[in-house]
Amino acid sequence: MEWLLAKVIARVVTRGSLTITFASGRRVTFGDGTGTPLAFRFTSPAWQRHIVFDPELKFGEAYMNGGLVIERGDIAEILAVMMAQVGLQVPSASARLMMKLRFLFRRLAQFNPPGKAKDNVAHHYDLDGRLYSLFLDADRQYSCAYFEHPGQSLDDAQLAKKRHIAAKLQFNRADLTALDIGCGWGGMGLYLAENAGARVTGVTLSEEQLGVARARAEEKGLSERADFRLQDYRDAPGPFDRIVSVGMFEHVGIGHYDEYFTKVAQLLADDGVALIHSIGRSEGPGITNPWIAKYIFPGGYIPALSEVLPAIERAGLFVTDIEILRLHYAETLKAWRERFLAHREEVERLYDARFVRMFEFYLAASEMAFRHQGMMVFQVQLAKREGVVPLTRTYIPQAEAALMRMEKNNRPGLRLAGE
C-alpha cells in the first residue's frame, strides 16, 4: 500500500518540496524542489492505507490523532503545497467512488429540520466561550471580515464588514425593524441598533451565543432595541423592514433553500431589503468536505450561486445586487489561525492536544480552500419590488461614511481610572 500512496502523492505534488517519511522508514521527496522545504512522517502503515482509500476524511484524522507528524514547516504550509497544485487529481478509484456516493447522498446529510438544526449548531457554537475569545476579534465576529486595504487589522476589518452590510441594507428611516437570522453573539444586531437606529430581533439556535448576546445588549443599554431569541428562523414573526443573515446560510442545507427564501419573502415587508452573506463555491455544485462535516460543521454545505439563485427566483424575490468577496476570508482565517496558535497552550488546557490539532487543521484547511480552491464569499441583496434600492451603487459609500460618523459619536469616551 505504501507504493500506491507514494504514486498518488507523486501525481498530486508536482511543485514545491515535500519530503515524506513512510512508516517503513523510507523517505521520498516530492515536487520540483522549489519553495520552502517541508516534511512530515507517518507513524503507522494503517494511516497510510486509510489515506489511500479516503484522503479527504483520513488526512485530517491522521493529523489530529498523531498518525501524521510534522517534521519541517507546519500543517498550513503543507496544505498550501498540496491544495495549490494545478490539475489536482482524485487519488484513487476508491476515493472517486467515495466522492460520488457522498454527492449522491448529500441531501440526506444536509437534512436540517428544526430539532436537528439546533443539535448541529450546538456541536460547534456551544463550545466553551473562552475558546472563541482567544482568536476572534473583540466583537466576536465569526464570519468573513472585509479588508478595505492591505494590512488592516482584524478588528477594523470586521467593523468594516458590519458597516458595509448595514450600508447595503439602507437604513434611511428611523426605527426600521430588522431581523438578524443566525445572530451569533449579537455583534451585527447590536451594530444596527446602535449605529443605524434599527429595532432588531436576532434569532439563534445556540444557547451559549444567546446568553452572550443578551448580556452585551444589556451592557450597552440596548435591550429595548435589540431583542435576542432562542428561535429557529422558520418560527420568527414578521414582517420586517430589513433582514440580514451573516454566516448562517451555510447551515441551511441544499434541500431547504426553497423553504429558506420563501420564509425570507414572507417575513420581508413589501418595501423591505434583505442581505444574505454566505460562503460560496465558484466551481459549481459539490459536497461538504467529509472531515469538516464530521468534526466541525455537521449538516453544513457551501453552495454555488447556481444552486442559490433558482431558489430566490422561485420565492418571488428580486436580486438587486451581488458582490463577490475574493480572498477576504483567506485573510480572515489567517488572522484567526495566528491568534489561535498564539494561545494554543490555553486551548489545550480548555480541551486537549487532539482538539488543538483538530482546530488548527480546520483553520488551515479552510484558509487554503479560499486561497487555492475556488471558495469565496457572496453578498446577495434582495427585495420584493424593483424600485426599492437606488439605481446605482453610489449610495453604499455614502451610507458607509454616515455610519462611520455614527460609530465615532457612539464610541465611549476615555475615562480615568476610578471614574
VENLIN-V728631 format. One record per residue. PHI is phi in degrees with one decimal (999 if undefined). OMEGA is omega in degrees with one decimal (999 if undefined). Layout:
phi,omega
PHI,OMEGA
PHI,OMEGA
This chain:
phi,omega
999,179.8
-61.5,-179.6
-63.7,179.5
-68.8,178.1
-62.4,178.1
-61.6,178.9
-64.7,179.2
-64.0,-178.8
-63.5,178.2
-61.7,178.6
-74.2,-177.3
-84.7,-173.9
-95.0,179.7
-107.3,177.5
-125.8,-178.8
88.9,-179.2
-142.8,-176.8
-125.1,178.3
-102.6,-179.5
-119.7,172.8
-100.0,-178.8
-79.4,-176.4
-60.5,178.2
-74.4,-176.0
100.7,179.6
-72.4,179.6
-111.0,179.5
-133.6,176.3
-104.2,-178.1
-112.1,178.6
103.9,-177.1
-101.9,176.6
85.8,180.0
-85.6,175.3
77.3,-178.9
-73.5,177.6
-64.5,-179.7
-126.1,-178.4
-155.6,169.9
-147.3,179.4
-134.7,173.3
-91.4,-176.5
-96.7,179.7
-158.6,175.4
-61.6,-177.8
-61.2,179.9
-65.8,177.2
-61.3,-179.9
-65.8,179.4
-60.0,-176.2
-69.0,176.4
-59.8,-174.3
-78.8,-176.4
-149.9,-173.4
-63.0,-175.9
-64.3,177.4
-92.1,-166.5
-82.2,178.6
-64.2,177.6
-65.6,178.5
-64.9,178.8
-61.2,-179.2
-68.1,-175.0
-70.8,-178.0
-100.3,176.8
82.8,177.2
-79.8,177.1
-132.1,-174.3
-116.7,-179.9
-75.7,177.8
-109.8,176.5
-147.0,-175.6
88.1,176.1
-140.4,-173.5
-66.4,178.4
-66.0,179.4
-66.2,179.4
-66.8,177.5
-65.4,178.1
-61.4,178.7
-64.6,-175.0
-74.5,-175.4
-90.7,-178.6
-94.6,-177.3
-66.4,177.7
-73.6,177.5
67.0,179.5
-55.5,-176.7
-108.0,173.2
-67.6,-168.0
-61.2,-171.3
-150.9,178.7
-61.8,-179.7
-66.1,178.3
-67.0,176.7
-63.7,178.0
-63.9,178.9
-60.7,179.9
-64.9,179.2
-63.9,179.2
-65.0,179.9
-65.7,177.7
-67.0,-178.6
-62.7,-175.2
-104.4,-174.4
-67.1,179.3
-65.8,177.3
-66.4,-179.7
-66.6,-177.5
-103.1,177.9
-69.2,-171.9
-127.8,170.9
-65.2,-172.9
-49.3,-177.9
-64.5,179.6
-68.9,178.9
-58.9,179.0
-64.6,178.4
-63.4,179.3
-63.5,178.5
-64.3,-178.8
-61.4,-178.3
-55.3,-175.5
-108.6,-169.8
-89.3,177.2
-98.9,171.2
-68.9,179.1
-53.5,-176.8
-58.0,179.8
-65.5,179.2
-59.3,-175.3
-68.7,178.6
-67.0,-178.2
-79.2,-175.7
-130.7,176.4
-83.9,175.8
-72.9,-175.5
-63.5,-178.6
-91.8,179.9
56.5,174.3
-83.2,-176.6
-103.7,177.9
-156.6,-173.8
-59.3,174.4
-80.6,-178.6
-122.2,-175.4
-84.0,-177.1
-76.0,178.1
-158.4,-179.9
-58.4,177.2
85.1,177.7
-64.0,-178.6
-68.4,179.2
-60.5,-178.3
-63.1,179.7
-68.5,179.7
-69.5,176.8
-70.8,174.2
-63.6,178.1
-62.3,177.3
-61.6,179.5
-62.4,179.6
-64.3,-178.8
-64.1,179.2
-67.9,179.7
-60.9,178.8
-63.3,179.4
-68.5,179.1
-77.8,170.4
58.6,176.2
-84.3,-173.1
-101.5,176.0
-138.1,-179.1
-74.2,172.4
61.3,171.7
-66.5,177.4
-89.2,-177.5
-137.8,173.7
-108.4,176.1
-106.7,-177.9
-84.9,-175.7
77.4,-168.0
-75.6,178.6
59.9,-180.0
-86.9,170.4
95.0,-173.0
-60.3,-178.6
-67.2,-179.9
-62.1,178.9
-66.8,176.7
-62.0,-179.3
-66.4,179.5
-67.5,-173.5
-80.9,-171.2
-106.6,179.8
-108.1,177.2
69.2,-176.1
-85.3,169.1
-102.8,-165.4
-107.6,166.9
-114.2,179.4
-110.4,179.6
-119.4,178.7
-146.4,174.6
-106.1,-179.8
-101.6,178.8
-66.9,178.1
-62.6,-179.2
-67.2,179.9
-58.2,-178.9
-60.4,179.7
-67.6,-178.5
-61.0,179.6
-66.1,179.3
-65.0,179.7
-67.9,178.4
-62.4,179.4
-66.1,-179.8
-61.7,-179.7
-85.2,-177.1
71.2,-176.2
-114.7,-175.1
-60.1,-179.5
-76.3,-178.4
-103.7,-178.1
-130.2,-177.2
-105.9,-178.6
-103.5,-173.4
-133.3,170.3
-85.7,-169.6
-155.5,172.5
-74.0,-178.5
-58.7,-179.5
-69.4,179.3
-106.8,-177.3
-71.4,176.2
-80.4,178.1
-156.4,0.5
-86.3,176.0
-127.6,176.8
-71.6,-178.4
-137.0,174.9
-129.0,178.0
-130.7,175.7
-143.9,-175.7
-119.6,175.1
72.1,178.9
-105.5,-172.7
-60.7,178.2
-62.6,-178.6
-100.7,-175.9
-70.2,-177.0
92.1,-171.2
-60.9,179.4
-74.6,-176.6
-115.9,-176.2
-64.7,178.0
-61.6,178.4
-60.8,-177.7
-63.1,-174.6
-73.4,172.7
-63.1,177.9
-67.6,176.4
-58.6,179.7
-63.4,179.0
-66.4,-175.7
-81.8,-174.0
-85.3,176.1
-62.4,-176.2
-59.9,177.8
-105.2,-176.2
-85.8,178.6
-132.6,176.3
-123.1,178.9
-137.2,178.5
-108.2,179.6
-111.2,-173.8
-147.1,167.2
-66.7,177.4
-141.3,176.4
-114.7,-174.4
-95.3,-174.7
-114.7,176.8
90.9,-177.4
-56.9,-179.5
-152.9,179.1
-130.0,173.0
-74.2,175.6
-52.6,-173.2
-63.1,177.7
-67.6,177.4
-62.2,-178.6
-64.5,-176.4
-80.0,-169.9
-109.0,-171.0
-116.8,-174.7
-127.3,176.5
-62.8,179.1
81.8,-177.3
-88.2,177.1
-158.5,176.3
-92.5,-172.1
-89.1,165.6
-87.8,178.2
-59.4,179.2
-65.6,175.7
-91.6,-174.9
-88.4,-172.6
-61.6,177.2
-60.4,178.4
-67.3,176.2
-63.3,179.8
-63.0,-178.8
-65.1,179.3
-80.1,178.9
80.3,178.9
-97.3,175.1
-97.7,170.1
-83.9,-176.7
-102.8,177.2
-168.1,171.2
-132.4,174.2
-126.9,177.1
-103.2,176.3
-95.7,-177.4
-96.3,174.6
67.7,177.1
-62.6,-179.1
-74.4,175.6
-60.1,179.0
-69.3,176.8
-62.4,-178.8
-65.3,176.2
-60.7,179.0
-63.5,177.5
-62.0,-177.8
-63.6,179.9
-64.8,178.2
-68.1,179.2
-60.0,-178.0
-67.1,176.5
-66.1,-179.2
-118.5,-173.1
-61.5,178.9
-66.2,177.6
-67.6,178.0
-64.7,179.9
-64.4,176.9
-71.1,177.7
-71.7,-176.5
-125.3,176.9
-163.7,-176.2
-65.2,178.6
-63.4,177.6
-62.3,178.7
-58.2,-180.0
-65.3,177.9
-61.2,-176.2
-70.9,176.4
-62.4,179.2
-63.0,178.5
-58.4,-178.4
-66.9,-178.2
-68.6,-179.2
-64.1,178.9
-65.5,178.0
-57.5,-177.0
-70.9,174.6
-64.9,177.4
-76.2,180.0
-77.9,-166.1
-128.1,-170.8
-128.9,167.2
79.3,175.0
-80.8,-180.0
-151.8,175.6
-124.5,174.7
-117.6,171.3
-117.8,-178.9
-108.0,177.6
-96.5,-173.0
-129.0,174.6
-149.8,178.3
-98.6,178.2
-134.8,-174.7
-65.9,-169.0
-92.7,-175.1
-72.8,-176.5
-100.9,178.2
-54.4,-173.5
-74.3,177.7
-120.7,-175.9
-88.5,-178.6
-64.7,180.0
-67.3,-176.3
-67.5,177.7
-64.3,177.2
-65.4,178.9
-68.3,178.0
-61.5,179.3
-64.0,178.8
-66.3,178.0
-65.4,178.5
-63.4,177.2
-65.2,177.9
-65.4,178.0
-57.9,-179.3
-67.1,179.0
-67.2,-176.8
-89.6,-179.5
-68.7,-179.7
-65.2,179.4
-73.0,177.9
-71.6,177.7
-124.7,173.9
-75.0,179.1
-57.6,178.9
93.3,179.7
-74.2,999
